[in-house]
Amino acid sequence: MTNQGQFVEPTWAIVELMGHNVIAGQISEVAVAGTAMLRVDVPAVKGMDAYTKFYGGQAIYAITPTDEASAIHAAEHFQKAPVTQWVVPYRELPSGEPTYEEDFPDDDDWEDPWSEVD
């Protein structure tokens, strides 16, 4: 590190974030949309692919520079999926109610149920 607190890029580190989240990997500072952000390149560990996350300075609680082995060990311990898929579960609806989007009327045929409310 230099006297100004800037990291010699890339630097291995453990990054603590607001909301009690921890991420580990190689860090560097990058400009995204004209704003300085912390880039964390998380290595591939225990069957998870490597990925990159960007964080604004306000989200960072602490950065602990470390060696590569320690950062990889931390990444294995704090293993989180970068993006998770969430799908609405299918469920049976009462008889007569539409179950799929194509069963709903077109916008032209739709009647506002609140139009009759005073």
ChimeraX attribute file (.defattr): number of C-alpha atoms within 10 A of each C-alpha:
attribute: neighborCount
match mode: 1-to-1
recipient: residues
	/A:1	10
	/A:2	7
	/A:3	6
	/A:4	6
	/A:5	7
	/A:6	10
	/A:7	15
	/A:8	11
	/A:9	11
	/A:10	14
	/A:11	18
	/A:12	25
	/A:13	24
	/A:14	25
	/A:15	21
	/A:16	17
	/A:17	17
	/A:18	11
	/A:19	9
	/A:20	7
	/A:21	13
	/A:22	20
	/A:23	22
	/A:24	29
	/A:25	31
	/A:26	23
	/A:27	25
	/A:28	19
	/A:29	18
	/A:30	14
	/A:31	10
	/A:32	12
	/A:33	7
	/A:34	7
	/A:35	10
	/A:36	14
	/A:37	19
	/A:38	20
	/A:39	20
	/A:40	24
	/A:41	19
	/A:42	24
	/A:43	19
	/A:44	15
	/A:45	14
	/A:46	10
	/A:47	7
	/A:48	14
	/A:49	11
	/A:50	13
	/A:51	14
	/A:52	13
	/A:53	13
	/A:54	16
	/A:55	15
	/A:56	13
	/A:57	12
	/A:58	9
	/A:59	14
	/A:60	16
	/A:61	14
	/A:62	12
	/A:63	16
	/A:64	12
	/A:65	19
	/A:66	16
	/A:67	14
	/A:68	16
	/A:69	11
	/A:70	16
	/A:71	24
	/A:72	22
	/A:73	14
	/A:74	17
	/A:75	22
	/A:76	19
	/A:77	14
	/A:78	14
	/A:79	17
	/A:80	13
	/A:81	11
	/A:82	12
	/A:83	7
	/A:84	7
	/A:85	5
	/A:86	6
	/A:87	6
	/A:88	5
	/A:89	5
	/A:90	8
	/A:91	7
	/A:92	8
	/A:93	9
	/A:94	8
	/A:95	7
	/A:96	6
	/A:97	10
	/A:98	13
	/A:99	14
	/A:100	8
	/A:101	8
	/A:102	8
	/A:103	9
	/A:104	12
	/A:105	11
	/A:106	9
	/A:107	7
	/A:108	6
	/A:109	8
	/A:110	9
	/A:111	9
	/A:112	7
	/A:113	7
	/A:114	7
	/A:115	7
	/A:116	6
	/A:117	5
	/A:118	4
